[in-house]
Amino acid sequence: MPLDWPVIVHPRGLFYDGTLATQKNKHRLVQEFRRAGILQTACSLFARRGFAGTLMDDIARESGLAKGTLYLYFRSKKAICRELLLNHLRVLHERTLARMTGERTLRGKVEAYISLSFNYCDEHRDFFRILHTEAANLSGPPILSKTQLRDWQSEPAAALAEAIRSSIARREIGKLQPEAAAWAIVDITRGAIERRLSGQSPAGGCGDAAFLAEFVWAALSRFPAPRPRKAAGAAK
């Protein structure tokens, strides 16, 4: 790939912004290109072989680098795994919030959250396999803490809770605990994705997301909205 243009490193690849690079920038871009390549290669290896079954030698060989060169970029395979997970979580977090912000109704926000989660899983299955099978289940200190694994979902969950609270205030649905309901949606979505990654999903494709969105909405709408109270002294 020519490196005559500045490159933006992103989990999905490298992008040019159309500005000519200086010689200093070219050196930086070569480093970014290699770093992105290492992360992409490691992501595939971790997903196929597991974290424990992947060595720095494997990552170096698959990346076309000498092992010593690889250590110039990352001190360990745990550092590699940590960076690729945090990169993807950041992008997923930003996309989720942007998509949900564009929806005005509770149902729209629920469908946006679920469909984007499934779509990102389809685009980055290796990342999701690592996230759900490796990130918090290693011997010794985990790559990401449980707090880090859950923090990226806090804002989407808060947005869902606020939408639920607003729907209750407008008497569109009955009274329930907004935060508990929001986290239930988050947890159910995660569980459905894990099932899908294991190959046990009966629907597949967009069917999983569509079914889950309908299921969640049916559960929310079963809470009947309270009837308006009659004014005091009104005729019976």
Residue pairs with C-beta under 8 A, 6 or more apart in sequence:
1 14
1 33
3 21
3 26
3 29
3 30
3 33
4 20
4 21
4 26
5 16
5 17
5 18
5 19
5 20
5 21
6 16
6 17
6 19
6 21
6 25
6 29
7 14
7 15
7 16
7 29
7 32
7 33
8 14
8 15
8 16
8 17
9 32
9 35
9 36
10 91
11 39
11 84
11 87
11 88
11 91
11 124
11 127
12 123
12 124
13 36
14 32
14 33
14 36
21 29
31 73
34 63
34 65
34 73
35 73
37 63
38 59
38 63
38 65
38 70
38 73
38 74
38 80
39 80
39 83
39 84
39 87
41 59
41 62
41 63
42 54
42 59
42 63
42 77
42 80
42 81
42 84
43 84
43 126
43 127
43 130
44 62
44 126
45 54
45 58
45 59
45 62
46 54
46 81
46 126
46 130
46 134
47 125
47 126
47 127
47 129
47 130
49 58
50 133
50 134
51 77
51 81
51 130
51 134
51 138
51 143
52 138
52 139
54 77
55 77
56 67
56 70
56 71
56 76
56 77
57 67
59 70
59 77
59 80
60 66
60 67
60 69
60 70
63 70
74 80
74 83
78 143
81 130
81 134
81 135
81 143
82 143
82 144
84 127
84 130
85 127
85 130
85 131
85 135
85 143
85 144
86 144
86 148
88 124
88 127
88 131
89 131
89 152
90 152
92 117
92 120
92 152
93 152
93 153
93 155
93 156
95 116
95 120
96 112
96 113
96 116
96 117
96 156
97 155
97 156
97 159
99 112
99 113
99 116
100 109
100 112
100 113
100 156
100 159
100 160
101 159
102 112
103 109
103 111
103 112
105 163
106 163
106 164
106 166
106 167
106 172
106 173
106 220
107 217
109 159
109 160
109 163
110 160
110 163
110 185
110 213
110 216
110 217
110 220
111 213
111 217
113 156
113 160
113 185
113 186
113 189
114 185
114 189
114 209
114 212
114 213
114 216
115 206
115 209
115 210
115 213
117 189
117 190
117 193
117 209
118 189
118 192
118 193
118 196
118 206
118 208
118 209
119 209
120 128
121 128
121 193
121 196
121 197
125 197
128 193
128 197
129 197
131 149
132 190
132 193
132 194
132 197
134 143
135 142
135 143
135 144
135 149
136 142
136 143
136 144
136 145
136 146
136 149
153 186
156 186
157 179
157 182
157 183
157 185
157 186
158 182
160 181
160 182
160 185
160 186
161 178
161 179
161 181
161 182
162 178
164 173
164 176
164 178
164 181
164 182
164 220
165 178
167 173
167 220
168 174
168 175
168 176
168 178
171 225
171 226
171 228
172 225
173 220
173 221
173 223
173 224
173 225
174 223
174 224
174 225
174 226
175 223
175 226
176 220
176 223
181 220
185 216
188 212
188 216
189 212
192 201
192 208
192 212
195 201
196 204
196 208
201 208
203 210
203 211
